[in-house]
Amino acid sequence: MAAQGFTTRPTIRGTFGVVAATHWIAAQVGMRMLERGGNAFDAAVAAGLVEQIVEPHLCGPAGEVPIIFHHAASGATRVLCGQGVAPQAATIEAFAAQGLDMVPGAGIISAVVPGAFDAWMTLLRDYGSLPLADILEPAIGYAENGHPILPGAARAIAEVEQTFRTEWTTSCDIWLPGNAPPQPQSLFRNPVLAATYKRILAEAESAGGDRVRQIERARAAWSRGFVAEAVDTFVRAAPSMDSSGERRRGLLTGDDMARWSATYEDPAHHDYKGWTICKTGPWGQGPALLQALSLLSGFDLDRLPPDSPDFIHLVLESIGLAFADRETYYGDPDFVEVPLDRLLGEDYARARRAEIAPDASREFRPGRLAGFEAQVDRARSLLRIARPEARTGIGVGEPTMAHLRPKPRDTTHLDVIDRHGNMVSATPSGGWPQSSPTIPGLGFALNTRLQMFWLTQGVPSSLAPGKRPRTTLTPTLAFDHGRPALVCGSPGGDQQDQWQLLLLLRRIHHGMSLQQAIDAPMFHSLHFPSSFYPREAILGASVLEEGHAPETIAALRARGHDITIAPAWSVGRLTAAERDATGTLNAAASPRLMQAYAVGR
């Protein structure tokens, strides 16, 4: 663990504004918007659009983004759902007719409605202040003029080179410049995407000088105009390979895009030790963090060092119980009843807390709520136990081609606080070039989040047209004794809420600064079904990052935890920002992968 007072980099402090993002360019672009007189919402949108360019293997324009924010002037704290839904043709019967009992992890058949662009534009329209041209300019510039491509992006493209050449040939022109994968840190351009955004901006500005009308015209160009038309034409064209090893046509249509728009809702929340933690609803995994806190509230964590066996054991076991409930009860509440109030209630927490034993559990143990017994039985029946060789070093399973050697995938995140007290936390993901063929004339691929659904009737995450997949994307906003105080998040699939839980516990119980909490060695559980293809669980398993004391690891193994040791500085890419009671702003970002950065003044 990072020693008290020592961190890999300083916690950024100031009063004007702070931005933390998983790429240093995105963080600087967000700060640039604040310097130009914009607010946190302007900064978040501009940074989010740039993340699509500079982290193309982790998110794209046709991806999705859940956003949680606090608007200082109105006092409102809201969630903006940028999670696209299943197409109208996406039914369990349609997949069964093609011989599928599981949605493939990659390919256009797995595409959902693109959600990110409309969500960013909606946030900009309702809460931003800068002109659309100012917001789009950095993304257009980096796509057109180039950026030093990350080693991870270059590696991800190289891994699917043969798929591009033999199957997804529309991807070659952009992702294999000079007929070869890009070299790490070489200047990489996507002029086709730059042209797409330029055309959207031109159509927007044709609406006249009114800012809102321009943004509305941009939204229309995307969901009902030339972008939707190009998507519709491509998906209806020749079948393409998916990760089942077969060629199939997609289900997404232009009409699906026209039907959908981003929506606002109240966050799920839970009180913990004077803090109120806000998350998305149960269409995302966010309430699992709240459930873990509810369980942990019955233990005296103040007296347990954060690197002690007792602390780690309690956190791992609480995560296992909370994520078993995620698998059993969570789904789109517009389609299914999710008993969230009961799941977060003290009576339920007390009963579940009693299931935490001194030794590690080796069972999948969802709680059994009255009226939901059949749901619990179905969840148990769907449990798939992973083969030992399925485990990866950090356990992050994001969409990939199944015929490739399994590799970890990731996503992106950003946090912003401005001098007015506006706060934004967002986790953009999906639509990367490894997920599906690149659409000609647009410069981006579709998002394969449809794989989050089960092709089994009667579970909360059963596939249905117009339904939101239960995403792992999960930004956080927290109040400290009623005062809006902290935003944070991380890439990492099923691990996102686990790493954020560690940050919050270290901050609340052990008084660590944001940077100290992020720098300290991470750990997480694999003791639940993965959200991603092939949806397997590794019961009793957990991952500890190097840096934990050997005696701690030995003690945990003696309790029955099946531990894998991950290399140092390889687990988690947290970013965070905080506003204290004096109005001072703080921000921090993980040094892992040498990519995320926090800036501010």
Backbone hydrogen bonds, N-H to C=O, Kabsch-Sander energy under -0.5 kcal/mol:
donor,donor_aa,acceptor,acceptor_aa,energy
6,F,3,A,-2.6
12,I,587,A,-2.6
14,G,585,L,-2.0
15,T,601,R,-0.8
18,V,417,I,-2.5
19,V,599,V,-2.7
20,A,415,D,-2.7
21,A,597,Y,-2.5
22,T,413,H,-1.8
24,W,595,Q,-1.0
27,A,23,H,-2.0
28,Q,24,W,-2.1
29,V,25,I,-2.5
30,G,26,A,-2.4
31,M,27,A,-2.1
32,R,28,Q,-2.2
33,M,29,V,-1.7
34,L,30,G,-1.5
35,E,31,M,-2.4
36,R,32,R,-1.6
37,G,34,L,-1.6
38,G,33,M,-2.6
43,A,39,N,-2.3
44,A,40,A,-2.3
45,V,41,F,-2.2
46,A,42,D,-2.4
47,A,43,A,-2.5
48,G,44,A,-2.7
49,L,45,V,-2.3
50,V,46,A,-1.7
51,E,47,A,-2.2
52,Q,48,G,-1.0
53,I,49,L,-0.5
53,I,50,V,-1.1
54,V,50,V,-2.6
55,E,51,E,-2.1
58,L,55,E,-2.0
59,C,55,E,-1.4
60,G,430,G,-1.9
63,G,60,G,-2.1
64,E,429,S,-2.6
65,V,82,G,-1.3
67,I,80,L,-2.1
68,I,425,S,-2.7
69,F,78,R,-2.5
70,H,423,M,-2.5
71,H,76,A,-3.0
72,A,70,H,-0.7
75,G,71,H,-2.2
76,A,71,H,-0.6
78,R,69,F,-2.1
79,V,265,E,-2.9
80,L,67,I,-3.3
81,C,79,V,-0.6
81,C,263,T,-3.3
82,G,65,V,-1.0
82,G,80,L,-0.9
84,G,82,G,-0.8
86,A,467,K,-2.1
90,A,87,P,-1.4
91,T,89,A,-1.4
95,F,91,T,-1.6
96,A,92,I,-2.4
97,A,93,E,-2.3
98,Q,95,F,-1.0
99,G,96,A,-2.0
100,L,95,F,-2.2
107,G,435,S,-2.9
110,S,107,G,-1.8
111,A,108,I,-1.5
112,V,447,N,-1.8
113,V,85,V,-2.6
115,G,63,G,-2.3
116,A,63,G,-2.5
117,F,61,P,-0.8
119,A,115,G,-1.8
120,W,116,A,-2.8
121,M,117,F,-2.5
122,T,118,D,-2.4
123,L,119,A,-2.5
124,L,120,W,-2.3
125,R,121,M,-2.7
126,D,122,T,-2.3
127,Y,123,L,-2.3
128,G,123,L,-0.8
128,G,124,L,-1.1
135,I,131,P,-1.4
136,L,132,L,-2.5
137,E,133,A,-1.7
140,I,136,L,-2.5
141,G,137,E,-2.6
142,Y,138,P,-2.6
143,A,139,A,-2.1
144,E,140,I,-2.6
145,N,141,G,-3.0
146,G,142,Y,-1.1
147,H,188,F,-1.3
149,I,147,H,-0.7
149,I,186,S,-2.7
154,A,150,L,-2.6
155,R,151,P,-2.5
156,A,152,G,-2.4
157,I,153,A,-2.3
158,A,154,A,-2.2
159,E,155,R,-2.0
160,V,156,A,-0.9
160,V,157,I,-0.7
161,E,158,A,-1.2
164,F,160,V,-2.3
165,R,161,E,-2.3
166,T,162,Q,-2.5
167,E,163,T,-2.6
168,W,163,T,-2.7
169,T,167,E,-1.2
171,S,168,W,-2.0
172,C,169,T,-1.3
175,W,171,S,-2.3
176,L,172,C,-2.2
179,N,176,L,-1.8
180,A,177,P,-0.8
185,Q,149,I,-3.1
186,S,183,Q,-2.3
188,F,147,H,-2.8
188,F,186,S,-0.6
190,N,143,A,-2.9
194,A,190,N,-2.1
195,A,191,P,-2.2
196,T,192,V,-1.9
197,Y,193,L,-2.4
198,K,194,A,-2.4
199,R,195,A,-2.4
200,I,196,T,-2.3
201,L,197,Y,-2.5
202,A,198,K,-2.6
203,E,199,R,-2.5
204,A,200,I,-2.3
205,E,201,L,-2.7
206,S,202,A,-1.1
207,A,204,A,-1.7
208,G,205,E,-1.6
214,Q,210,D,-2.0
215,I,211,R,-2.1
216,E,212,V,-2.5
217,R,213,R,-2.2
218,A,214,Q,-2.2
219,R,215,I,-2.3
220,A,216,E,-2.0
221,A,217,R,-2.3
222,W,218,A,-1.6
223,S,219,R,-2.7
224,R,220,A,-2.4
225,G,220,A,-0.9
227,V,221,A,-1.8
228,A,221,A,-0.6
228,A,222,W,-0.7
229,E,225,G,-2.2
230,A,226,F,-2.1
231,V,227,V,-2.4
232,D,228,A,-2.7
233,T,229,E,-2.4
234,F,230,A,-2.2
235,V,231,V,-2.7
236,R,232,D,-1.8
237,A,233,T,-0.6
237,A,234,F,-0.9
240,S,248,R,-2.3
242,D,246,E,-2.3
243,S,106,A,-2.2
245,G,242,D,-2.1
248,R,240,S,-2.6
248,R,246,E,-0.5
250,G,235,V,-1.1
251,L,108,I,-0.6
257,M,253,T,-1.5
258,A,254,G,-2.2
259,R,255,D,-1.9
260,W,256,D,-0.9
263,T,81,C,-1.2
265,E,79,V,-2.1
268,A,279,K,-2.1
270,H,277,I,-1.5
272,Y,275,W,-3.6
275,W,272,Y,-2.3
276,T,479,F,-2.3
277,I,270,H,-2.6
278,C,477,L,-3.1
279,K,268,A,-2.9
284,G,281,G,-2.0
285,Q,471,T,-1.3
288,A,285,Q,-2.5
289,L,285,Q,-0.5
289,L,286,G,-1.5
290,L,286,G,-1.0
291,Q,287,P,-2.5
292,A,288,A,-2.3
293,L,289,L,-2.2
294,S,290,L,-2.3
295,L,291,Q,-2.2
296,L,292,A,-2.5
297,S,293,L,-1.6
298,G,295,L,-1.3
299,F,296,L,-2.0
301,L,299,F,-1.6
303,R,300,D,-0.9
304,L,301,L,-1.3
308,S,305,P,-2.0
312,I,308,S,-2.3
313,H,309,P,-2.6
314,L,310,D,-2.3
315,V,311,F,-2.2
316,L,312,I,-2.7
317,E,313,H,-2.5
318,S,314,L,-2.1
319,I,315,V,-2.4
320,G,316,L,-2.3
321,L,317,E,-1.9
322,A,318,S,-2.6
323,F,319,I,-2.9
324,A,320,G,-1.3
325,D,321,L,-1.7
326,R,322,A,-1.8
327,E,323,F,-2.0
328,T,324,A,-1.2
329,Y,325,D,-3.1
330,Y,325,D,-0.6
330,Y,326,R,-1.5
335,F,332,D,-2.4
336,V,332,D,-2.0
338,V,336,V,-0.5
340,L,338,V,-2.6
343,L,339,P,-2.3
344,L,340,L,-2.1
345,G,342,R,-0.9
349,A,345,G,-2.2
350,R,346,E,-2.7
351,A,347,D,-1.8
352,R,348,Y,-2.5
353,R,349,A,-2.9
354,A,350,R,-1.2
355,E,352,R,-1.7
356,I,353,R,-1.7
357,A,355,E,-0.8
360,A,559,R,-3.1
365,R,363,E,-0.8
369,L,367,G,-0.8
372,F,369,L,-2.2
376,V,372,F,-1.8
377,D,373,E,-2.1
378,R,374,A,-2.1
379,A,375,Q,-2.3
380,R,376,V,-2.1
381,S,377,D,-2.0
382,L,378,R,-1.3
383,L,380,R,-1.2
386,A,384,R,-0.5
386,A,537,A,-3.6
390,A,387,R,-2.1
391,R,388,P,-1.4
397,G,395,G,-0.7
398,E,396,V,-0.8
404,L,401,M,-1.6
409,R,396,V,-0.9
412,T,428,P,-1.6
414,L,426,A,-2.1
415,D,20,A,-2.9
416,V,424,V,-2.5
417,I,18,V,-2.1
418,D,422,N,-1.8
419,R,16,F,-1.2
421,G,418,D,-1.6
423,M,70,H,-2.2
424,V,416,V,-2.6
425,S,68,I,-2.4
426,A,414,L,-2.4
427,T,66,P,-1.6
429,S,64,E,-2.4
430,G,58,L,-0.7
435,S,432,W,-1.9
436,S,432,W,-0.6
439,I,444,F,-2.8
442,L,439,I,-1.8
443,G,439,I,-1.8
445,A,431,G,-0.8
446,L,437,P,-0.5
447,N,62,A,-0.6
450,L,110,S,-1.8
451,Q,448,T,-1.6
452,M,449,R,-2.0
453,F,450,L,-1.9
454,W,461,S,-2.6
459,V,456,T,-0.7
462,S,459,V,-2.2
463,L,454,W,-2.3
466,G,86,A,-2.4
467,K,464,A,-1.8
471,T,283,W,-1.8
471,T,469,P,-1.4
476,T,488,C,-2.2
477,L,278,C,-1.7
478,A,486,L,-3.1
479,F,276,T,-2.8
480,D,483,R,-2.9
481,H,274,G,-2.9
481,H,479,F,-0.7
483,R,480,D,-1.5
485,A,478,A,-2.5
486,L,478,A,-2.2
487,V,577,A,-2.7
488,C,476,T,-1.8
489,G,575,T,-1.9
495,Q,492,G,-2.6
496,Q,493,G,-1.7
499,W,495,Q,-2.5
500,Q,496,Q,-2.0
501,L,497,D,-2.0
502,L,498,Q,-1.7
503,L,499,W,-2.0
504,L,500,Q,-2.5
505,L,501,L,-2.7
506,R,502,L,-2.7
507,R,503,L,-2.0
508,I,504,L,-3.1
509,H,505,L,-2.7
510,H,505,L,-0.7
510,H,506,R,-0.7
511,G,507,R,-0.7
512,M,506,R,-2.0
517,A,513,S,-2.6
518,I,514,L,-1.9
519,D,515,Q,-2.6
520,A,516,Q,-1.9
524,H,543,V,-2.1
526,L,541,A,-2.7
528,F,526,L,-1.9
530,S,536,E,-2.0
535,R,532,F,-3.8
537,A,384,R,-3.0
538,I,526,L,-1.9
539,L,537,A,-0.5
541,A,538,I,-1.9
542,S,562,D,-2.3
543,V,524,H,-3.0
544,L,564,T,-2.5
545,E,522,M,-2.7
546,E,566,A,-2.2
547,G,548,H,-0.6
548,H,545,E,-1.1
552,T,549,A,-0.6
553,I,549,A,-2.1
554,A,550,P,-2.6
555,A,551,E,-2.1
556,L,552,T,-2.2
557,R,553,I,-2.4
558,A,554,A,-2.1
559,R,555,A,-1.0
559,R,556,L,-0.5
560,G,557,R,-1.6
561,H,556,L,-2.1
562,D,540,G,-2.7
563,I,561,H,-1.1
564,T,542,S,-2.2
566,A,544,L,-2.3
566,A,564,T,-0.7
570,S,567,P,-0.9
572,G,570,S,-0.6
575,T,489,G,-2.2
576,A,588,A,-2.3
577,A,487,V,-2.6
578,E,586,N,-2.9
579,R,485,A,-3.0
580,D,584,T,-2.5
583,G,580,D,-1.8
585,L,14,G,-3.6
586,N,578,E,-3.0
587,A,12,I,-1.8
588,A,576,A,-2.5
590,S,574,L,-2.2
593,L,569,W,-0.6
594,M,591,P,-2.4
595,Q,592,R,-0.6
596,A,592,R,-0.5
597,Y,21,A,-2.6
599,V,19,V,-3.0
601,R,17,G,-1.7
